[in-house]
Amino acid sequence: PDMNQTAILHVVERLERLVTRLPEKIRRPVLRELTPLKELFLQQRPPRFLLIGSSKIPTHRIIDTLFTAGVPEQMNVALMPVHRWIDCDISGHGTISILDARDAGDSAAAPVEEGLKRQSPDIIFLFDDAESNLEKPAAAKSASFLLHLPYDFGGALDDAKVIGVCFGSEKRAAQLEEALKTQPAVRDRLLKVIRFDEMHSAEVRGLLSVLTEQLPNQAKIEMIRISRDREAQHHVAQMLIKSTTAICTAIGAQPIPLADMPILTSLQVVMVSGIMYISGRERSLRAATEFITALGVNVGAGMLLREGARAVLKFFPGWGNVVCGMIAGAGTYAMGRAASAFFIGGVSLKEARQKYLSNRKKASHKLRWSEDSVRASRRIE
C-alpha cells in the first residue's frame, strides 16, 4: 500500500482502539459508521467485469467503447491475455479488472474456472453477436453457463448483476432482453440490455453511472474516478462526510480530555483526502492538511474552543459533553461540505472558505440555542 493508505490505516486502527473504550451504546454506532469508510478507502479494489457470450470484437475495443466514451486506450493488444483476470488502466483515472470468457471452448474452461474461483465478478456482460438463434446457441449457452457458475465454482457469482450487450438492431436488443428474462439464472440479475453500436459518449456516461450505482462499496471509488460522474462523486463524498461527522460527534461528546483531539483532526484530514481522491486527484494527506489550513481552520484554536466550551458547559451535567460533540461534528461537517464544493463542485478557495464559515455559523447558532435551552430548563427547575 502507498504511504497515504498506510497513514489512513493507522488512523482507523487508532480510532478502533479508542472506540473500544467507549460505552457500548456509542461503540456500535461508531463502528457502523466506520464500515463504509473502510470499504471505500481501505478495502478499495478495481471493479471486476466478466465478459461472456458470443462476439468476435477484440477485448481492447470493448473496453474503449464501454468505458472510455470513445477515447481509445493505448493498449498492447498482443500482450492482453484472454480467459484470465487482467487489470486495465482507463485513461490514468482508474483501473478495472476484466475476465474475457467469450466463446471460451473446452480448452479455455480451466483458466476461466480458476479465475472465477479466485475472484468473483461484480458485473457480467453477456454479449450477443446478433447472428445466433436466441432460442439456442450463444444466449442459451451463456445462460446455462451462468446457471451453473454458482454450483461449479462455489458461489462465484455472489451478487453479480448482468448487462446484455447486443450487436444487432433495436428489435434484436428487445428480443435479447426477452430471451434473458426467460432464463431464471439471469432474470433477477439483469440490469439492462445495451446496443454496442449505439454507445456514444452520453450512453457511455449512462452505463458508467449504472455501474457505479450497482458496484459494491469496495469497487465504487475506482468506477467514480473513471466515470468522473459529478453526481456520483457528490453522493459518495456526502456518505463520507456523514460517517466522519457522526464519528467525530460521538467521540467529541465523550469525556476523553484532549486525547481524542489528534484522532479527530486526523479523521478530518482523512475525510478531505478521501474527497480529493473521489474527485479524481491523487490521495494526499499533506494536500488535505494544506486545504484545511487554507480554510482558516486552526487545530490549536479548535482544541481551545472545544476544551473551553467543555469547561463552561460542565455546569450543565450531561449537556456539556453533548454540546462538545456537536462542536466537533459541526466543524467536521462544515469542513467536508467545503472540501466537496472545492474539489468536486469546482468553486474557488475563497468560496469554499465562505461555505465553511457559513456552515460553522449555522452550527454555532444551533449550539447557542441549545445552551439557552439548557439554561432556561435549569431556571424552571
C-alpha positions in Angstrom: 0.0 0.0 0.0 1.1 3.6 -0.6 2.2 5.9 2.2 -1.2 7.6 2.4 -3.0 4.3 2.5 -0.8 3.2 5.4 -1.4 6.5 7.2 -5.2 6.1 6.7 -5.0 2.5 8.0 -3.0 3.8 11.1 -5.8 6.4 11.8 -8.5 3.8 11.5 -6.6 1.4 13.8 -6.2 4.1 16.4 -9.8 5.0 16.1 -10.9 1.4 16.6 -8.7 1.2 19.7 -10.3 4.4 21.0 -13.8 3.1 20.2 -13.2 0.0 22.4 -13.0 2.4 25.4 -16.3 4.0 24.6 -19.6 2.9 26.2 -21.4 0.1 24.4 -24.3 2.3 23.1 -21.7 4.7 21.5 -19.3 2.0 20.3 -21.8 0.2 18.0 -22.9 3.2 16.0 -19.3 4.4 15.6 -18.2 1.1 14.3 -21.2 1.0 12.0 -20.2 4.4 10.5 -16.6 3.2 10.2 -17.6 0.3 7.9 -18.3 2.3 4.7 -15.2 4.3 5.3 -13.1 1.1 5.5 -14.8 -0.4 2.5 -14.4 2.7 0.3 -10.8 3.6 1.2 -9.0 0.6 2.8 -10.6 -2.3 1.0 -10.8 -0.4 -2.2 -10.2 -2.5 -5.4 -10.8 -2.4 -9.1 -14.3 -3.3 -10.3 -14.4 -6.8 -11.8 -16.2 -7.4 -15.1 -16.8 -10.9 -16.6 -17.4 -11.0 -20.4 -19.3 -14.0 -21.7 -21.4 -14.9 -24.7 -20.6 -14.7 -28.4 -18.7 -11.9 -30.1 -15.5 -11.6 -32.1 -14.8 -7.9 -31.1 -11.3 -7.7 -29.5 -11.3 -7.0 -25.8 -9.5 -3.7 -26.1 -12.2 -2.4 -28.4 -14.9 -3.4 -25.9 -13.0 -1.6 -23.2 -12.7 1.5 -25.4 -16.3 1.5 -26.3 -17.9 0.7 -22.9 -15.6 2.6 -20.6 -13.8 5.5 -22.3 -16.5 7.3 -24.3 -14.7 6.7 -27.5 -11.2 7.9 -26.4 -9.0 5.0 -27.5 -6.8 3.5 -24.9 -3.2 2.8 -25.7 -3.1 -0.9 -25.0 -0.6 -3.5 -26.2 -3.1 -5.9 -27.7 -0.6 -8.7 -28.2 0.1 -8.7 -24.5 -3.5 -8.8 -23.5 -4.2 -12.4 -22.3 -7.7 -13.9 -22.5 -9.6 -16.2 -20.2 -8.0 -14.9 -17.0 -8.3 -11.7 -15.0 -6.3 -8.7 -16.3 -6.1 -5.2 -14.9 -6.7 -2.4 -17.4 -5.8 1.2 -16.7 -8.5 3.6 -18.0 -7.1 6.9 -19.1 -5.0 7.1 -16.0 -8.1 7.7 -13.9 -8.6 4.2 -12.5 -8.3 0.5 -13.1 -10.8 -2.2 -14.0 -10.4 -6.0 -13.9 -11.6 -8.0 -16.9 -12.0 -11.7 -17.4 -12.8 -12.3 -21.1 -14.6 -15.7 -21.3 -16.4 -15.1 -24.5 -16.5 -18.1 -26.8 -14.4 -20.0 -24.3 -14.1 -23.5 -25.6 -13.2 -26.6 -23.6 -9.5 -25.8 -23.7 -10.2 -22.4 -22.1 -12.6 -23.7 -19.5 -9.9 -24.5 -16.9 -8.3 -21.0 -16.7 -11.8 -19.4 -16.7 -12.9 -21.7 -13.8 -9.6 -21.0 -12.0 -10.1 -17.2 -12.4 -13.7 -17.3 -11.1 -12.7 -19.4 -8.1 -10.1 -16.9 -7.3 -12.2 -13.8 -7.8 -16.0 -13.4 -8.4 -17.2 -10.8 -10.9 -19.2 -7.7 -9.9 -20.9 -7.3 -13.2 -21.3 -9.8 -16.1 -21.5 -8.5 -19.6 -23.4 -11.1 -21.8 -22.6 -10.5 -25.5 -24.9 -11.4 -28.3 -23.4 -11.3 -31.8 -26.9 -11.0 -33.4 -26.1 -14.0 -35.6 -27.1 -16.9 -33.4 -30.6 -18.1 -32.8 -31.6 -16.6 -29.4 -33.6 -19.8 -28.7 -30.4 -21.9 -28.9 -26.6 -21.5 -29.1 -25.0 -18.3 -27.7 -27.6 -16.8 -25.4 -28.8 -20.2 -24.1 -25.3 -21.4 -23.7 -24.4 -18.2 -21.8 -27.5 -18.5 -19.7 -26.7 -22.1 -18.8 -23.1 -21.1 -18.1 -24.5 -18.5 -15.7 -26.8 -21.1 -14.2 -24.0 -23.5 -13.4 -21.5 -20.9 -12.2 -22.7 -21.0 -8.6 -22.6 -24.7 -8.4 -19.3 -25.3 -10.3 -17.4 -22.5 -8.6 -18.8 -22.5 -5.1 -21.0 -19.4 -5.3 -18.6 -17.5 -7.5 -21.4 -15.3 -8.8 -22.3 -13.8 -5.4 -24.4 -10.7 -6.1 -23.1 -10.2 -9.7 -25.5 -8.3 -12.0 -25.9 -8.9 -15.7 -25.9 -6.4 -18.6 -26.8 -7.7 -22.0 -24.7 -6.3 -24.9 -26.3 -6.6 -28.4 -24.6 -6.1 -31.7 -27.8 -6.0 -33.7 -30.8 -3.8 -34.3 -33.1 -2.3 -31.7 -35.5 -5.2 -32.4 -32.8 -7.7 -31.8 -31.9 -6.0 -28.5 -35.5 -6.2 -27.4 -35.5 -9.9 -28.3 -32.3 -10.5 -26.4 -33.8 -8.8 -23.3 -36.9 -11.0 -23.6 -34.8 -14.1 -24.0 -32.7 -13.3 -21.0 -35.7 -12.6 -18.9 -36.9 -16.1 -19.5 -33.8 -17.5 -18.0 -34.1 -18.0 -14.2 -30.3 -17.6 -13.8 -30.4 -14.2 -15.4 -33.8 -12.7 -14.8 -33.3 -11.3 -11.3 -29.7 -10.1 -12.1 -30.4 -8.3 -15.4 -29.8 -4.6 -15.2 -30.3 -3.6 -18.8 -29.5 -4.5 -22.4 -27.4 -2.1 -24.4 -26.6 -1.8 -28.1 -22.9 -1.8 -28.7 -23.1 0.3 -31.8 -25.1 3.0 -30.0 -22.6 3.5 -27.3 -21.7 7.2 -27.8 -20.5 9.5 -25.0 -23.9 10.1 -23.4 -24.7 6.4 -23.5 -21.3 5.5 -22.0 -21.9 8.0 -19.2 -25.3 6.4 -18.6 -23.7 3.0 -18.4 -20.9 4.1 -16.1 -23.5 5.7 -13.8 -25.4 2.4 -13.6 -22.2 0.5 -12.9 -21.2 2.9 -10.2 -24.6 2.6 -8.5 -24.6 -1.2 -8.7 -21.0 -1.9 -7.7 -20.1 -2.8 -4.1 -18.5 -0.1 -2.0 -15.1 -1.6 -2.4 -15.2 -1.1 -6.1 -17.2 2.2 -6.3 -14.3 4.6 -5.9 -12.4 3.3 -9.0 -15.5 3.5 -11.1 -16.3 7.0 -9.9 -12.8 8.1 -10.8 -13.1 6.5 -14.2 -16.6 7.9 -14.9 -16.0 11.4 -13.4 -19.7 11.4 -12.7 -20.2 14.6 -10.7 -23.4 13.3 -9.2 -21.9 10.0 -8.1 -18.9 11.9 -6.7 -21.1 14.2 -4.6 -23.1 11.2 -3.4 -20.1 9.2 -2.1 -18.5 12.4 -0.7 -21.7 13.0 1.2 -21.6 9.5 2.5 -18.0 10.1 3.7 -18.9 13.4 5.3 -21.9 11.9 7.1 -20.0 9.0 8.5 -17.0 11.1 9.6 -19.3 13.7 11.1 -21.2 11.1 13.1 -17.9 9.6 14.4 -16.5 13.0 15.4 -19.7 13.9 17.1 -19.8 10.7 19.1 -16.2 10.8 20.1 -16.2 14.5 20.7 -19.0 14.0 23.2 -17.0 11.6 25.3 -15.1 12.8 28.3 -11.6 11.8 27.0 -9.8 15.1 27.8 -7.7 16.3 24.8 -6.6 12.8 24.0 -9.3 12.5 21.3 -8.3 15.7 19.6 -5.5 14.3 17.5 -7.6 11.4 16.3 -10.5 13.8 15.4 -8.1 16.0 13.4 -6.6 13.0 11.7 -10.0 11.8 10.8 -10.9 15.1 9.3 -7.7 15.1 7.2 -8.6 11.6 6.0 -12.1 12.8 5.1 -10.7 15.7 3.0 -8.1 13.5 1.3 -10.9 11.0 0.5 -13.0 13.7 -1.1 -9.9 14.7 -3.2 -9.4 11.1 -4.3 -13.1 10.8 -5.3 -12.8 13.9 -7.4 -10.0 12.2 -9.5 -7.0 13.7 -7.8 -4.3 11.7 -6.1 -4.8 10.9 -2.4 -2.6 13.2 -0.4 -2.8 13.7 3.3 -0.4 16.7 3.0 -2.5 18.4 0.4 -5.6 17.7 2.5 -3.9 19.4 5.5 -3.0 22.4 3.4 -6.6 22.7 2.2 -7.9 22.6 5.8 -5.3 25.2 6.8 -6.3 27.4 3.8 -9.9 27.2 5.0 -8.7 29.0 8.1 -9.1 26.1 10.4 -6.6 26.3 13.3 -6.2 23.0 15.0 -5.0 24.6 18.2 -7.9 27.1 18.2 -10.3 24.2 17.7 -8.8 22.4 20.6 -9.2 25.5 22.8 -12.7 26.1 21.6 -13.7 22.6 22.4 -12.0 22.4 25.8 -13.1 26.0 26.6 -16.7 25.0 25.8 -16.4 21.9 27.9 -15.1 24.0 30.8 -18.1 26.4 30.6 -20.6 23.7 30.0 -19.6 21.5 32.9 -22.1 23.5 34.9 -24.8 21.7 32.9 -24.2 18.0 33.7 -24.7 15.8 30.7 -25.2 18.6 28.3 -21.6 19.7 28.3 -20.5 16.6 26.5 -23.4 16.7 24.1 -22.5 20.2 23.0 -18.8 19.4 22.7 -19.7 16.6 20.5 -21.9 19.0 18.4 -18.9 21.4 18.1 -16.7 18.5 16.8 -19.4 17.3 14.5 -20.3 20.7 13.2 -16.7 21.6 12.4 -16.3 18.3 10.6 -19.5 18.7 8.5 -18.6 22.3 7.5 -15.1 21.2 6.5 -16.4 18.2 4.5 -19.0 20.4 2.6 -16.4 23.0 1.8 -14.0 20.3 0.5 -16.8 18.8 -1.6 -17.6 22.2 -3.1 -14.0 22.9 -3.9 -12.7 19.6 -5.2 -15.9 18.3 -6.8 -18.1 21.3 -7.4 -15.2 23.4 -8.7 -15.8 26.5 -6.6 -12.9 28.8 -5.8 -10.9 28.5 -2.5 -12.5 31.8 -1.4 -16.0 30.4 -2.0 -15.1 27.2 -0.2 -13.9 29.2 2.8 -17.1 31.2 2.8 -19.1 27.9 2.7 -17.1 26.5 5.6 -17.6 29.7 7.7 -21.3 29.8 6.9 -21.8 26.2 7.8 -19.9 26.7 11.0 -22.0 29.8 11.8 -25.3 27.8 11.3 -24.0 25.2 13.6 -22.9 27.7 16.3 -26.4 29.3 16.2 -27.8 25.8 16.9 -25.3 25.4 19.7 -26.3 28.8 21.2 -29.9 27.8 21.1 -29.1 24.5 22.8 -27.2 26.3 25.6 -30.0 28.8 26.1 -32.5 25.9 26.3 -30.4 24.3 28.9 -30.2 27.5 31.0 -33.9 28.0 30.7 -34.7 24.5 31.7 -32.4 24.8 34.7 -34.1 28.1 35.7 -37.5 26.3 35.5 -36.2 23.6 37.8 
